[in-house]
């Protein structure tokens, strides 16, 4: 069952995330760190000049070199207010998607309620790494990165989102739960798996190629894009902010979503409504 927000809570959540994004943008501009909107946040920026009305999260992306610079200055510039969540920095965090989380808040969805780490209101950061010009190596990268990403999640939670129905869904959920509790017998397994994931993600970054993808995505093959489609960034309005979007955002969105300017049917207007939301001192 898809949970729904009351409008007051959703608006407050969106306002909190917009403020967080403003802080990230200020730091990125101070240190000349590139970032840009992706996925639903990019659609929202172009179609609505802000959030997709029912959306409750924000997605930005960075090239690997920009993300590395962001990590170097994060604690100094943002550590008093935010946490940069990765399996390497926070024990129990089991995801390949990096999160900037606001300290003192809570955002705990059903599927990650067993994850043993702080879970606050967040903005997701996705990283673009190069695609190997060798098709066999690229397929190997995708296959192993996706396997490791799923294994990392199971190391932290026994409840992946599985919607295939019937006996197959029950069997898949049982297997996932069994794998999770096997992983719990191995201390630090998610850190080991994450280091392997990074290894495969950056495997082609020294090659002289212009194509990039997001290996954190559930479908990296659908995220492949030429660097000339991304740079130089454009500025568009997102609520009260002006944010970066890829140069050829229309091409990128149409390749992935088709007619992204058309609103989806109501039954497909889903969000990530959490079991627990706490805005802290706000």
HELIX and SHEET records of a PDB file:
HELIX    1   1 UNK A    7  UNK A   30  1                                  24    
HELIX    2   2 UNK A   39  UNK A   48  1                                  10    
HELIX    3   3 UNK A   64  UNK A   78  1                                  15    
HELIX    4   4 UNK A  110  UNK A  112  5                                   3    
HELIX    5   5 UNK A  135  UNK A  156  1                                  22    
HELIX    6   6 UNK A  166  UNK A  183  1                                  18    
HELIX    7   7 UNK A  189  UNK A  201  1                                  13    
HELIX    8   8 UNK A  220  UNK A  222  5                                   3    
HELIX    9   9 UNK A  227  UNK A  230  1                                   4    
HELIX   10  10 UNK A  249  UNK A  257  1                                   9    
HELIX   11  11 UNK A  266  UNK A  268  5                                   3    
SHEET    1   A 5 UNK A  36  UNK A  37  0                                        
SHEET    2   A 5 UNK A  59  UNK A  63 -1                                        
SHEET    3   A 5 UNK A 122  UNK A 130  1                                        
SHEET    4   A 5 UNK A  98  UNK A 102 -1                                        
SHEET    5   A 5 UNK A  82  UNK A  85 -1                                        
SHEET    1   B 5 UNK A  36  UNK A  37  0                                        
SHEET    2   B 5 UNK A  59  UNK A  63 -1                                        
SHEET    3   B 5 UNK A 122  UNK A 130  1                                        
SHEET    4   B 5 UNK A 211  UNK A 213 -1                                        
SHEET    5   B 5 UNK A 225  UNK A 226 -1                                        
SHEET    1   C 2 UNK A 106  UNK A 108  0                                        
SHEET    2   C 2 UNK A 276  UNK A 278 -1                                        
SHEET    1   D 2 UNK A 234  UNK A 238  0                                        
SHEET    2   D 2 UNK A 241  UNK A 245 -1                                        
END                                                                             
